[in-house]
Amino acid sequence: MSDRTRADEVYAELLTRQGEQWVEPRIERTRRLLEYLDDPQRTYRVIHITGTNGKTSTARLIESLLRSLGLRTGLFTSPHLIRFTERIVVDGEPIADAAVVQAWDEVAPFVALVDAELTEAGDAPLTFFELLTVIAFVAFSDAPVDVAVVEVGMGGAWDSTNTADGDVAVFTPVGLDHTDRLGDTLAEIATVKSGIIKPDAVVVSARQDDAVADVLRDAAAAAPARIAFEGSDFGLAEQRLAVGGQLLTVRGLAGEYSELYLPLHGAHQGQNAALAVAAVEALVGAGTRELSSEAILEAWAEVSSPGRLHLAGIEPTVLVDAAHNPHGAIALAAALRQSFDFREWGVVLGVLEDKDVEGIVEALAPVAAHVFATAPSSERASDEDVVADAAERRGLSVTVHRDLEDAAGSAREWAASTSGRAVVVAGSVILAGEALALAEAQAWKGAVDGA
């Protein structure tokens, strides 16, 4: 049996368990399994990232910069776009199938023990995400890595990733999302997320709403931990459009770095980059040691953020973006206006039912010449008619499509029919993954790139 087949069997086993949408405040269950494994998450340093949007892009920017400084890295993000091994990255590459199997072989004997303890206590067995977190932590220890960059699954305080003690706690912008699990107000959500702040850590945060900033300051003071905010302590000194991306001057915690080329579009990606610099400065010198500009340039020369303003097709241009809440959709709309020179955008939109469809449509309405309403391939998808109704209420031109293939085909035909048009696929991480797979299968970039 091949390593890939065996790794896929591990993933199939995880899928038999409660899915990622099943989240309960029960971090102690993950902690118990890790104790059986001698706490592998304590064998390397950790940068822990939470927030509402920008977590994965920021994590990738941090990880690439750490590697350019000569450190061996682990990266844990979620969800994946195409294959689950994307979530666990070792030294810049998705985890090898053999390493997945090895980690699972270490973990599996103790899973039954913890499941039995949970059953006896009247609790549900270990979930998909709890087990995937443990597999990642074991794999990073086995590699071994010097630093793990870890993105929370949801929230912070009781997320299974919070079994690791972050040397640096990173907060991307906090907005309203997962309100049924995290709270109805920004302050309530920030309180849950602030749980990743550990004693003697360094905290770096993007600009936040005043209510969020107050919560983070209080949590840092209680830990205690040092805290730095974008704007007052670090940030972008300059941001200019450039071919294929942007040129940045970043004012870090310890130094200023000029003429940094970032091959990512959108003002928000520049802000993510400034946050990444501050996070790495915090790790390597507690914010007092200046980095090498050459190291940053090298790190970001070919950095990518799959599923974020991802060029998936040409002639016509098709972008794929995983924006799945109003905050992300606002950033997407701004990036389309600022970084691209198209007169009209066709928006292929599919959303999950637990998301704010109205808010996403409202955010995209200013740039949407036509909405191609569809649904991701998920039991949790909002019906395409729900998306279409929301678009019609905003006065948008809209058509309804049974699946992504139909919607994307119609959108590409629409864009190709008139100069100055392009397409963006958005609304769901699941839909983004489907779109990237479809783009490859149908060679949207042409026969050579699509081969």
C-alpha positions in Angstrom: 0.0 0.0 0.0 1.4 3.4 -1.0 2.1 6.2 1.6 -0.6 8.3 -0.1 -3.2 5.6 0.2 -2.3 5.1 3.9 -2.4 8.9 4.5 -5.8 9.1 2.8 -7.0 6.3 5.1 -5.9 8.4 8.1 -7.9 11.3 6.8 -10.9 9.0 6.2 -10.7 7.9 9.8 -10.7 11.5 10.9 -13.8 12.2 8.8 -15.8 9.6 10.7 -15.6 11.9 13.7 -17.5 15.1 14.6 -16.6 17.7 11.9 -15.0 21.1 12.2 -18.4 22.8 12.7 -18.8 20.8 15.9 -17.0 23.0 18.4 -17.3 22.9 22.2 -15.2 24.6 24.9 -13.3 21.5 25.9 -9.6 22.1 25.5 -8.8 19.7 28.3 -9.6 16.7 26.0 -6.9 17.6 23.5 -4.6 18.3 26.4 -5.2 14.8 27.8 -4.2 13.2 24.6 -1.1 15.3 24.3 -0.1 14.3 27.9 -0.1 10.6 26.8 2.2 11.6 24.0 4.6 13.5 26.4 3.5 17.0 25.1 5.2 17.2 21.7 3.9 20.8 21.4 6.4 21.9 24.1 9.4 20.8 22.1 9.6 23.9 19.8 8.7 27.6 20.0 5.3 28.7 18.9 3.8 31.8 17.2 0.0 31.5 17.8 -2.4 33.4 15.5 -6.0 34.3 16.0 -8.4 36.9 14.6 -11.3 37.0 12.2 -9.7 37.5 8.8 -6.2 37.4 7.4 -4.9 34.6 9.7 -3.7 32.2 7.0 -2.1 34.9 4.9 -0.3 36.3 7.9 0.8 32.9 9.0 2.3 32.2 5.6 4.2 35.5 5.6 5.5 34.8 9.1 6.6 31.2 8.2 8.4 32.2 5.0 10.3 35.0 6.9 11.3 32.5 9.7 12.7 30.2 7.1 14.7 33.0 5.5 16.3 33.5 8.9 17.5 29.9 8.8 14.9 28.4 11.1 13.2 25.1 10.4 9.4 25.7 10.5 6.1 24.1 11.0 2.9 25.7 9.8 -0.6 24.6 10.8 -3.6 26.3 9.1 -7.2 25.6 8.3 -9.2 24.7 6.3 -7.5 23.2 3.3 -8.5 24.0 -0.3 -7.8 20.7 -2.1 -6.0 18.1 0.0 -5.8 17.9 3.8 -2.0 17.8 3.8 -2.0 21.5 2.9 -2.9 22.2 6.5 0.4 20.8 8.0 3.5 22.3 6.4 7.1 21.4 7.3 9.9 23.7 6.2 7.7 25.2 3.4 6.3 22.0 2.0 3.0 20.2 2.7 3.6 17.3 5.1 4.8 14.1 3.4 2.2 11.3 3.4 4.7 9.0 5.2 5.0 11.6 8.0 1.2 11.7 8.3 1.1 7.9 8.7 4.0 8.0 11.2 2.3 10.7 13.3 -1.0 8.8 13.3 0.7 5.6 14.3 2.1 7.4 17.4 -1.3 9.0 18.2 -3.7 6.1 17.5 -3.0 3.9 20.5 -4.0 6.6 22.9 -7.1 7.8 21.0 -9.1 4.9 22.3 -8.0 5.6 25.9 -9.2 9.2 25.7 -12.3 8.3 23.9 -13.1 5.8 26.6 -12.6 8.5 29.3 -14.9 10.9 27.4 -17.6 8.2 27.0 -17.4 7.4 30.7 -17.9 11.2 31.5 -20.8 11.4 29.1 -18.9 13.4 26.6 -18.4 13.0 22.8 -15.3 11.3 21.4 -12.4 13.3 20.1 -13.3 15.3 17.0 -11.7 15.8 13.6 -10.0 19.0 14.5 -8.8 17.9 17.9 -7.1 14.9 16.3 -5.7 16.8 13.4 -4.2 19.4 15.8 -2.5 16.6 17.7 -1.2 15.0 14.5 0.3 18.3 13.5 2.0 18.8 16.9 3.5 15.3 16.8 4.6 15.7 13.2 6.4 19.0 14.0 8.1 17.4 17.0 9.2 14.4 14.8 10.5 16.7 12.0 11.9 18.4 14.2 11.1 22.1 13.8 12.5 25.1 15.6 9.3 27.1 15.4 5.7 26.2 14.7 3.3 28.9 13.3 -0.1 27.8 14.5 -3.5 29.2 13.4 -6.4 28.7 15.7 -9.4 26.7 14.4 -12.0 28.9 16.1 -11.8 31.5 18.8 -8.8 31.0 21.0 -9.2 30.2 24.7 -10.7 26.7 24.3 -9.5 26.0 20.8 -7.5 22.7 20.7 -4.4 24.6 19.3 -4.3 26.5 22.6 -2.7 23.5 24.2 0.5 25.0 22.8 2.0 28.0 24.7 2.6 30.7 22.2 5.9 32.7 22.7 4.2 35.3 20.5 0.4 35.8 20.2 -0.7 37.4 17.0 -4.1 39.1 16.5 -5.3 39.9 13.0 -8.4 42.2 12.8 -11.3 40.9 14.9 -14.8 41.2 13.5 -18.2 39.6 14.0 -18.1 35.9 12.9 -19.2 32.6 14.5 -21.4 34.7 16.8 -23.3 31.6 17.8 -20.1 30.2 19.3 -18.0 33.2 20.3 -20.5 35.9 21.3 -22.7 38.6 19.9 -20.4 41.5 20.4 -16.8 42.4 19.5 -15.8 42.5 23.1 -17.2 39.0 23.8 -15.4 37.6 20.7 -12.2 39.3 21.6 -12.4 37.9 25.2 -12.5 34.3 23.8 -9.6 35.1 21.3 -7.5 36.8 24.0 -7.2 33.4 25.7 -4.2 32.6 23.6 -2.1 35.2 25.5 0.2 33.4 27.8 2.5 34.7 30.7 5.7 36.3 29.4 4.6 36.2 25.8 4.8 39.1 23.4 1.5 40.1 21.8 1.3 41.9 18.4 -2.0 43.1 17.1 -3.4 44.6 14.0 -5.5 47.8 14.3 -8.6 46.9 16.2 -11.9 48.4 17.2 -11.6 50.2 20.6 -13.6 47.6 22.4 -11.3 44.8 21.1 -8.2 46.7 21.9 -9.3 47.3 25.5 -10.0 43.5 25.9 -6.5 42.7 24.5 -4.8 45.2 26.7 -6.5 43.9 29.8 -5.7 40.3 28.9 -2.0 41.2 28.3 -1.8 43.0 31.6 -3.3 40.0 33.5 -1.0 37.4 31.9 1.3 39.5 32.1 2.6 39.9 28.6 3.9 42.8 26.5 1.6 44.1 23.8 2.2 46.1 20.6 -0.5 47.5 18.3 -0.3 48.4 14.6 -0.4 52.1 14.2 1.2 53.1 17.5 4.0 50.6 17.8 4.5 49.3 14.2 2.9 49.5 10.8 3.1 50.5 7.2 5.0 53.7 6.6 4.4 53.5 2.8 2.4 51.3 0.4 2.5 51.6 -3.4 1.1 49.5 -6.2 3.7 47.6 -8.2 3.5 45.1 -11.1 2.2 41.9 -9.7 1.8 43.2 -6.1 3.0 46.1 -4.0 6.0 47.9 -2.6 6.1 48.4 1.1 8.0 50.3 3.7 7.4 48.7 7.1 8.1 50.3 10.4 8.7 47.4 12.7 9.2 47.1 16.4 13.0 47.3 16.0 13.7 48.8 12.6 12.3 50.2 9.4 12.5 48.2 6.2 12.2 50.0 2.9 11.2 49.0 -0.7 10.0 45.5 0.2 8.3 43.8 -2.7 5.2 41.8 -1.8 3.7 39.8 -4.7 0.2 39.8 -3.2 -2.6 42.2 -4.0 -4.7 44.2 -1.7 -4.1 46.9 1.0 -5.0 44.3 3.6 -2.1 42.1 2.5 0.3 45.0 3.1 -1.1 45.2 6.7 -0.7 41.5 7.1 2.9 41.9 6.0 3.6 44.6 8.7 2.0 42.3 11.3 4.2 39.4 10.2 7.4 41.5 10.5 6.4 42.6 14.0 5.6 39.0 15.0 9.0 37.7 13.8 10.8 40.6 15.5 9.0 39.7 18.7 10.1 36.0 18.4 13.7 36.4 17.5 14.6 39.4 19.7 11.5 40.3 21.8 11.0 43.2 19.5 14.4 44.7 20.1 16.5 43.1 17.3 16.3 44.5 13.8 15.8 42.0 10.9 17.7 41.9 7.7 15.8 43.6 4.8 17.5 41.2 2.5 16.0 38.3 4.5 12.5 39.8 4.2 12.9 40.4 0.4 14.1 36.8 0.0 11.3 35.4 2.1 8.6 37.2 0.2 10.0 37.0 -3.3 7.7 34.1 -4.2 5.3 34.0 -1.3 1.8 33.0 -2.2 -1.5 32.8 -0.4 -3.6 30.2 -2.2 -7.2 31.0 -2.4 -6.6 34.7 -1.6 -6.9 36.9 -4.8 -5.5 33.8 -6.5 -5.1 34.1 -10.3 -6.9 31.0 -11.5 -7.6 31.9 -15.1 -6.6 34.1 -18.0 -8.4 35.1 -21.1 -10.7 35.8 -19.3 -9.1 36.7 -16.0 -10.5 34.7 -13.1 -9.5 35.3 -9.5 -10.4 33.0 -6.6 -10.8 34.4 -3.1 -11.9 32.6 0.1 -13.7 35.7 1.5 -16.5 34.1 3.6 -17.7 36.8 5.9 -18.5 40.6 5.5 -15.1 41.7 6.8 -13.3 39.5 4.2 -15.7 40.6 1.5 -15.0 44.3 2.2 -11.3 43.7 1.9 -11.8 41.8 -1.4 -14.0 44.5 -2.9 -11.3 47.1 -1.9 -8.6 45.1 -3.4 -10.5 44.6 -6.7 -10.9 48.4 -7.0 -7.3 49.3 -6.0 -5.2 46.6 -7.6 -6.9 45.7 -10.9 -7.9 47.7 -14.0 -11.2 46.0 -15.0 -14.4 47.9 -15.7 -16.8 45.1 -14.6 -16.5 42.2 -12.3 -18.7 39.1 -12.5 -19.0 37.5 -9.0 -19.5 33.8 -8.7 -20.9 33.6 -5.2 -21.6 30.6 -3.0 -21.9 30.8 0.8 -22.4 28.4 3.7 -25.7 28.6 5.6 -24.1 29.7 8.9 -22.5 32.8 7.2 -23.9 36.3 6.8 -25.1 36.1 3.2 -26.7 39.5 3.3 -23.6 41.1 4.7 -21.3 39.4 2.1 -23.5 40.5 -0.7 -23.7 44.1 0.6 -19.9 44.2 0.8 -19.5 43.0 -2.8 -22.3 44.9 -4.3 -20.2 48.0 -5.2 -18.0 46.0 -7.5 -20.4 43.3 -8.8 -21.7 44.0 -12.3 -23.4 40.5 -12.3 -23.7 37.8 -9.7 -23.6 34.2 -10.7 -25.3 32.6 -7.6 -24.4 29.0 -6.8 -23.6 26.8 -3.8 -20.5 25.1 -2.5 -20.5 21.3 -2.5 -21.3 21.0 1.2 -24.3 19.9 3.4 -24.0 23.3 5.1 -24.3 25.3 1.9 -26.9 28.0 1.5 -29.2 27.3 -1.4 -28.2 29.2 -4.5 -31.7 30.8 -4.5 -30.9 32.3 -1.1 -27.8 33.9 -2.5 -29.7 35.1 -5.6 -32.4 36.7 -3.5 -29.9 38.6 -1.4 -28.3 39.9 -4.6 -31.6 40.9 -6.1 -32.5 42.8 -2.9 -29.4 44.9 -3.5 -30.6 45.6 -7.1 -27.9 43.5 -8.7 -28.1 41.6 -12.0 -28.1 37.9 -11.1 -28.5 34.4 -12.5 -28.9 31.2 -10.6 -26.7 28.1 -11.3 -27.0 24.5 -10.1 -23.3 24.1 -9.3 -19.9 25.8 -9.6 -19.1 24.3 -13.0 -22.2 25.8 -14.5 -21.7 29.2 -12.7 -18.0 29.4 -13.6 -18.7 28.5 -17.2 -21.4 31.1 -17.5 -19.2 33.7 -15.8 -16.3 33.1 -18.0 -18.4 33.3 -21.1 -19.9 36.6 -19.8 -16.4 38.0 -19.2 -15.0 36.9 -22.5 -17.9 38.5 -24.4 -16.8 42.1 -23.7 -13.5 43.7 -23.1 -12.7 45.1 -19.6 -14.5 42.3 -17.8 -13.2 39.7 -15.3 -14.5 37.1 -12.8 -14.0 36.6 -9.1 -15.1 33.4 -7.3 -15.8 34.1 -3.6 -18.0 33.4 -0.6 -16.6 30.2 0.8 -13.3 28.4 1.4 -14.9 25.2 0.1 -16.0 27.0 -3.1 -12.5 28.4 -3.5 -11.0 25.0 -3.3 -13.5 23.7 -5.8 -12.7 26.6 -8.1 -9.0 25.9 -8.0 -9.5 22.3 -8.8 -11.9 23.1 -11.6 -9.4 25.7 -13.0 -6.7 23.1 -13.2 -9.0 20.4 -14.7 -10.3 22.8 -17.4 -7.0 24.6 -18.0 -8.3 28.1 -17.4 -4.7 29.4 -17.7 -4.1 27.5 -21.0 -2.8 24.1 -22.0 0.7 24.6 -20.6 -0.2 26.0 -17.1 -3.2 23.7 -16.8 -1.3 20.5 -17.7 
